[in-house]
Amino acid sequence: MKIDEVIARINELAKLAKERPLTEEELEERAKLRRIYIDNVKANLIGQLDNTYIVSPDGTKTKLKPKQ
């Protein structure tokens, strides 16, 4: 399932939740979709940070290190 489809389905379930209480199956689906979305955002952020460098005033580049 593509992330665009995940977001669209999360939005559909959010709209339904405003209209009526969600069923147990819908609540489980929403929880799974939210987890997929959060994991995707985390992976994108980690990928971006892995390719981040700090540029010093003298022009040298230092790779960003993981926080200890």
N, C-alpha and C positions, 0 to 999 in steps of 0.2 A: 504494500500500500504506500503510495507516495505521500509525502508530507502535506501537500496541498489537499489531498483527499482526507487525510487525518484531520486537518484544521476545519475543513468543510463539515465533516461529520460531527466534530466537537461543537461547532456553531449550531448545527441542527439540533443536537441534544440540548444545548443551552436554551434555544428558543422553545423547545418542547417543555423544558423544566419550568419556564415562566408561565406556560399555559396550563400545565397539569403536573402532578407528581410523576416522577419517572418510575418505571417498573424496575424490579431487581436486575433483570437482564440489561436494561438500558444503563443502570447505575454501574454495573460491572464493565460494560462496553466503554462508558465514559472514562472510568478509571484506567482502563488499559490504553485507551487513546491518549489520555493525558500523559501517561508514563512514556509512551512512544514519543510524544512531542517533547517532553522534558529531556529525555535521553538524546534526542536529535539536537536540541539547542546546546546541551552540554558538549556533545561531540564536536559541533561546529565551533564553539568557543575554545575548546582545547586545541583543535586544529589551527585556529587563528593565533592563539598564544604560542604554539609551537613554532610558528613562522614569524615571530615578532622579535625585532632587534632594537636595541637602544643605541642611538647614534650620539656619540660624544661631540662636544664642540670642536675637537680636533679632527673629526671625521671618522674615527674608528667605530666599528660596529661591534656590539656585544650582544650575544644571544641571550634572551631572557631565560633565567634559570627558575626551576620549580621552587616554590617556597618550602623551606625546611620545617 
